[in-house]
Amino acid sequence: MRILHIGEYAKGGVATYLEEVINFQQDKFGKENIYLAVSDYNSEPFSFMPNQNIKRYLYTRSLINLLFLPKKLKIIVESVNPDIVHLHSTFAGVAFRLLKKSKKWKVIYTPHGWAFNQETSNWKKNIYALAEKALAIRTDMITDISKFEMLTAIERKIDKNKITLIYNGISDKKKKGNNPNFIVNSQKINLLFIGRFDKQKGLDILINFFSNYKTDQIDLYVIGESVISKETEFLYPDNVYFIGKVDNSLIDEYIQKVDALIIPSRWEGFGLVAIEAMRNKKPAIVSNRGALPEIALNNRYGYVFDLNDLKTLENILDNLSKEQLFDMGEKSYKRFLELFTSKKMNESIVELYQKLLKR
C-alpha cells in the first residue's frame, strides 16, 4: 500500500498526529511506501522519514497561494501515484479536493477541527460548512477526531455516510528527558499550560484571570510559542512563570512534575495536550469548548469550567487538593489506555484504508 499524507502548516498537534501515524505506517508498509507533502514554511522537519519521501512545496498562507496550491499538489500526487491520499486540516483538504477526483486513489480527509467550529462570525461558519458539504462529494471518507466534531458535521448536513469517528491517539510510552532546572514548589498546587500563543488556545484569558486571582497556593507555568505571528508579549503576574518553547522530548518530564494541566481553549477539535496529561497520570482543567469536556468528563478525569463565566474556574481552583488531583490522574491513565493510544488510532486508520481499497 502506497500512502501520501498531505498537510499545509504541519506543526503542533497536526505534526504530532502525523508523526504517530507515519511511524506506524512505515513499520507496517515500509518506509519507501509512505510519503508526506507539506509547506516548506511553518512545518516540522519530520526527520524520522527518508528525506526523498518528503515533498515540500513553496507556500505561505494567503488567498493567492491557496488558489495555486491545487496545481502544486497535483504535480506531487501524480509523481507519487499513491493508493491512498490522506488529507490533514482545512487548507490542504480544500486545495486537494478542488482537483478532479481520480479513481486511481482513495481520498481520506481529517479536518483536525472543523473551520465552522472556530470562534468567528455566523456567516463565515455557514460558508465553511457549505464548502465542506460540497467537497465531501470528492471525498471517500472523513475521519473526525472526536464525537463533538462528528456530531457538528452531521448537524451541518455533511454526508453522514462518509463520516467515521477515529479518536486522536498518542504513544503509551512516555518520553524521558533530563531537565534539573525545572523545579516546582511541592507545597503548592502546580498547574501547567502547554500551547501556541494564539487566540484559539486562550492563554490571554488565563493570564488575565491569574492577574486578578489572588492566591499563594497555586503556581502556573507556561510552555509554548507563537506559530505564525510575532510572539505575543504578556505581562505575567507573580505566580505565573514563563518557560517558553520546550522540545517535545522533554514535555512528559514537565507534565510529571506538576499536579494538573490547564487548557483554556476558545475552540478545540480534540486537545492532544489533554491526553498527554492523561498518559502521565495527570488530570486536566479544561474550558467547556469543543471536544475538551468529552475528554475530561467533568469531575471524573478532569474539571470543566465555563469560558464565559470564569467564576466557575475560580471555584474549581479554590477547592483543589493534591490528593484529589492524584486520584483523578490515576483514573485518567486508565481511560487513556482504553481510548486514546496511538495503537488503537493507527489500527483503525489502516482498517479504514483497507476497506476503501476493496470498494
URHU-V945549 format. One record per residue. N is the residue number from 0. RES is the residue in three letters. PSI is psi in degrees with one decimal (* if undefined). D_LAST is the distance of its C-alpha to the last C-alpha in Angstrom with 1 decimal. Layout:
n	res	psi	d_last
N	RES	PSI	D_LAST
N	RES	PSI	D_LAST
This chain:
n	res	psi	d_last
0	MET	125.9	14.9
1	ARG	126.7	16.7
2	ILE	132.6	16.9
3	LEU	117.8	19.0
4	HIS	135.5	20.6
5	ILE	126.0	22.5
6	GLY	179.0	25.4
7	GLU	-101.0	28.6
8	TYR	104.2	31.6
9	ALA	86.7	30.3
10	LYS	161.9	33.2
11	GLY	-133.7	34.1
12	GLY	-38.4	31.4
13	VAL	-40.7	28.5
14	ALA	-40.1	30.0
15	THR	-44.6	30.3
16	TYR	-48.9	26.7
17	LEU	-38.2	25.6
18	GLU	-45.7	28.0
19	GLU	-46.7	26.7
20	VAL	-47.5	23.0
21	ILE	-41.2	23.7
22	ASN	-43.0	26.2
23	PHE	-46.6	23.8
24	GLN	-32.1	21.1
25	GLN	-40.7	23.8
26	ASP	-36.9	24.9
27	LYS	-41.5	21.6
28	PHE	-5.2	20.2
29	GLY	138.1	23.6
30	LYS	-31.4	25.5
31	GLU	-11.9	24.9
32	ASN	1.1	21.1
33	ILE	124.4	21.6
34	TYR	157.0	22.9
35	LEU	128.8	24.5
36	ALA	123.0	25.7
37	VAL	162.0	28.5
38	SER	143.6	31.7
39	ASP	-2.4	34.6
40	TYR	133.4	36.6
41	ASN	35.2	36.4
42	SER	150.2	33.8
43	GLU	163.4	34.4
44	PRO	-23.7	35.0
45	PHE	51.8	32.1
46	SER	-9.7	34.3
47	PHE	-3.7	32.1
48	MET	153.3	29.8
49	PRO	133.4	30.8
50	ASN	-34.7	32.4
51	GLN	-14.6	30.7
52	ASN	0.2	27.3
53	ILE	117.4	28.6
54	LYS	98.3	28.4
55	ARG	131.6	31.1
56	TYR	148.3	31.6
57	LEU	118.9	34.8
58	TYR	134.7	34.5
59	THR	151.2	36.5
60	ARG	113.9	35.5
61	SER	163.0	36.8
62	LEU	-42.2	35.7
63	ILE	-47.7	36.5
64	ASN	-33.6	34.6
65	LEU	-35.6	31.6
66	LEU	-32.5	31.7
67	PHE	-12.3	31.7
68	LEU	-40.5	29.1
69	PRO	-40.6	26.0
70	LYS	-41.0	27.6
71	LYS	-41.2	28.3
72	LEU	-33.2	24.7
73	LYS	-43.4	23.5
74	ILE	-41.9	25.8
75	ILE	-47.8	24.6
76	VAL	-34.4	20.9
77	GLU	-29.9	21.6
78	SER	-31.6	23.9
79	VAL	-38.3	21.5
80	ASN	62.3	18.4
81	PRO	167.1	16.1
82	ASP	-35.9	12.4
83	ILE	131.6	12.8
84	VAL	117.0	15.4
85	HIS	113.1	16.8
86	LEU	141.5	19.5
87	HIS	119.4	22.5
88	SER	165.7	25.0
89	THR	-52.8	25.9
90	PHE	-43.8	27.3
91	ALA	-38.1	24.7
92	GLY	-40.9	22.0
93	VAL	-51.0	23.9
94	ALA	-47.5	24.8
95	PHE	-38.9	21.5
96	ARG	-4.7	19.7
97	LEU	-18.8	22.7
98	LEU	154.9	21.3
99	LYS	129.4	19.3
100	LYS	130.8	15.6
101	SER	146.9	14.3
102	LYS	-6.3	11.0
103	LYS	-30.7	12.2
104	TRP	153.6	11.4
105	LYS	142.8	9.7
106	VAL	119.4	12.6
107	ILE	138.1	13.9
108	TYR	124.2	17.3
109	THR	107.0	20.0
110	PRO	-28.2	23.1
111	HIS	35.6	25.5
112	GLY	104.4	27.5
113	TRP	138.3	27.0
114	ALA	-31.3	29.7
115	PHE	-2.6	30.6
116	ASN	0.2	31.7
117	GLN	165.1	34.3
118	GLU	96.3	37.9
119	THR	-178.2	38.5
120	SER	155.1	39.6
121	ASN	-36.4	37.8
122	TRP	-35.4	37.3
123	LYS	-42.2	35.5
124	LYS	-42.0	33.3
125	ASN	-39.4	32.4
126	ILE	-45.6	31.7
127	TYR	-43.2	29.4
128	ALA	-42.0	27.5
129	LEU	-40.9	27.2
130	ALA	-44.5	25.9
131	GLU	-37.6	23.2
132	LYS	-42.6	22.3
133	ALA	-41.7	22.0
134	LEU	-19.2	20.1
135	ALA	-24.8	17.4
136	ILE	-32.5	16.1
137	ARG	23.0	15.4
138	THR	134.5	13.7
139	ASP	-36.8	10.2
140	MET	145.4	12.1
141	ILE	128.4	15.8
142	THR	117.3	17.5
143	ASP	144.9	21.0
144	ILE	0.1	23.6
145	SER	160.9	25.7
146	LYS	-37.0	25.9
147	PHE	-48.2	28.4
148	GLU	-42.4	25.9
149	MET	-46.5	23.2
150	LEU	-38.0	25.7
151	THR	-32.3	27.4
152	ALA	-43.0	24.1
153	ILE	-39.0	23.5
154	GLU	-31.1	27.2
155	ARG	9.5	26.7
156	LYS	22.8	24.2
157	ILE	137.8	21.2
158	ASP	108.3	18.1
159	LYS	-21.1	18.1
160	ASN	-13.1	14.5
161	LYS	11.9	13.6
162	ILE	132.8	16.2
163	THR	152.4	16.5
164	LEU	121.1	19.7
165	ILE	105.1	20.1
166	TYR	144.0	23.9
167	ASN	148.9	25.5
168	GLY	156.3	26.9
169	ILE	164.3	29.6
170	SER	144.3	31.0
171	ASP	-0.8	33.2
172	LYS	124.5	35.7
173	LYS	143.6	38.5
174	LYS	132.3	39.7
175	LYS	129.2	43.3
176	GLY	-178.3	45.7
177	ASN	93.1	49.5
178	ASN	85.8	51.1
179	PRO	-9.5	54.5
180	ASN	-18.7	55.3
181	PHE	103.1	53.2
182	ILE	131.0	55.6
183	VAL	161.3	55.5
184	ASN	109.1	58.3
185	SER	-14.6	57.5
186	GLN	-9.6	59.9
187	LYS	165.2	57.7
188	ILE	122.5	54.2
189	ASN	122.6	52.1
190	LEU	153.6	49.1
191	LEU	130.5	46.6
192	PHE	132.0	44.7
193	ILE	122.6	42.0
194	GLY	173.4	40.3
195	ARG	153.0	40.5
196	PHE	72.5	43.7
197	ASP	177.0	42.1
198	LYS	-42.3	42.0
199	GLN	-45.8	38.8
200	LYS	-14.4	40.0
201	GLY	23.3	43.3
202	LEU	-34.8	45.8
203	ASP	-37.7	48.4
204	ILE	-43.1	48.3
205	LEU	-42.8	48.9
206	ILE	-43.3	51.7
207	ASN	-38.9	53.4
208	PHE	-49.2	53.2
209	PHE	-20.1	54.7
210	SER	-25.3	57.4
211	ASN	-14.4	58.7
212	TYR	110.7	57.8
213	LYS	114.8	60.8
214	THR	147.1	60.4
215	ASP	14.0	61.6
216	GLN	-10.8	59.2
217	ILE	133.3	55.9
218	ASP	143.4	54.9
219	LEU	132.9	51.8
220	TYR	142.8	50.4
221	VAL	119.7	48.1
222	ILE	134.3	45.6
223	GLY	-178.3	43.7
224	GLU	167.4	44.1
225	SER	144.4	43.2
226	VAL	-45.8	39.9
227	ILE	-56.6	40.5
228	SER	173.7	44.0
229	LYS	140.2	47.3
230	GLU	130.0	47.7
231	THR	137.5	49.0
232	GLU	131.7	52.5
233	PHE	150.6	53.4
234	LEU	104.7	56.7
235	TYR	130.2	56.1
236	PRO	173.4	58.4
237	ASP	-29.7	60.3
238	ASN	17.0	57.8
239	VAL	128.7	54.8
240	TYR	120.4	54.2
241	PHE	125.3	52.2
242	ILE	-39.7	50.5
243	GLY	-157.1	48.2
244	LYS	136.6	45.3
245	VAL	134.0	44.5
246	ASP	139.9	42.4
247	ASN	-27.9	39.2
248	SER	-16.5	40.5
249	LEU	-7.7	43.4
250	ILE	-43.2	41.8
251	ASP	-38.2	41.6
252	GLU	-41.6	45.3
253	TYR	-43.9	46.3
254	ILE	-41.3	44.3
255	GLN	-25.4	45.9
256	LYS	-8.3	49.4
257	VAL	177.0	49.0
258	ASP	-29.3	48.8
259	ALA	159.8	45.9
260	LEU	156.1	43.8
261	ILE	130.3	44.1
262	ILE	98.9	41.3
263	PRO	36.2	42.6
264	SER	144.4	39.6
265	ARG	-31.7	39.6
266	TRP	152.6	35.8
267	GLU	115.3	33.2
268	GLY	-29.8	29.5
269	PHE	-79.3	29.9
270	GLY	70.8	32.9
271	LEU	-33.0	32.4
272	VAL	-34.5	36.2
273	ALA	-40.0	36.3
274	ILE	-20.0	34.2
275	GLU	-37.3	36.2
276	ALA	-46.7	39.2
277	MET	-39.4	37.7
278	ARG	-31.4	36.9
279	ASN	17.0	40.6
280	LYS	39.4	41.8
281	LYS	136.4	42.8
282	PRO	169.1	42.2
283	ALA	141.5	41.6
284	ILE	113.5	43.5
285	VAL	156.6	41.1
286	SER	164.9	41.2
287	ASN	39.8	39.8
288	ARG	144.0	37.2
289	GLY	-136.1	33.4
290	ALA	-2.2	31.8
291	LEU	-46.1	35.0
292	PRO	-30.0	36.4
293	GLU	-34.7	33.1
294	ILE	-43.0	33.7
295	ALA	-33.5	37.4
296	LEU	87.9	37.7
297	ASN	126.2	41.3
298	ASN	6.6	44.0
299	ARG	-52.1	41.6
300	TYR	2.5	40.0
301	GLY	179.0	41.7
302	TYR	146.5	43.7
303	VAL	129.3	42.6
304	PHE	156.6	45.0
305	ASP	117.8	45.1
306	LEU	-23.0	44.9
307	ASN	-5.6	47.0
308	ASP	86.4	49.6
309	LEU	-2.9	50.5
310	LYS	-30.5	53.1
311	THR	-36.3	50.2
312	LEU	-41.6	49.7
313	GLU	-42.2	53.4
314	ASN	-39.2	53.5
315	ILE	-49.5	50.8
316	LEU	-35.8	52.7
317	ASP	-24.9	56.0
318	ASN	13.4	54.9
319	LEU	147.6	52.9
320	SER	149.5	54.1
321	LYS	-35.8	53.1
322	GLU	-46.3	52.9
323	GLN	-43.7	50.4
324	LEU	-37.5	48.2
325	PHE	-48.2	48.3
326	ASP	-42.1	47.2
327	MET	-36.0	44.4
328	GLY	-38.6	43.2
329	GLU	-43.4	43.0
330	LYS	-37.0	40.9
331	SER	-38.9	38.7
332	TYR	-40.3	38.0
333	LYS	-39.8	36.7
334	ARG	-37.7	34.4
335	PHE	-48.2	33.1
336	LEU	-30.3	32.3
337	GLU	-38.7	30.5
338	LEU	-29.1	28.2
339	PHE	26.5	28.6
340	THR	152.6	28.3
341	SER	-31.0	26.2
342	LYS	-46.9	25.0
343	LYS	-44.1	23.5
344	MET	-48.7	22.0
345	ASN	-38.5	20.6
346	GLU	-37.3	19.0
347	SER	-39.1	17.2
348	ILE	-47.1	16.0
349	VAL	-39.0	14.8
350	GLU	-39.5	13.1
351	LEU	-46.6	11.2
352	TYR	-49.5	10.4
353	GLN	-39.2	9.1
354	LYS	-42.4	6.9
355	LEU	-38.0	5.4
356	LEU	-17.6	5.5
357	LYS	-12.3	3.8
358	ARG	*	0.0
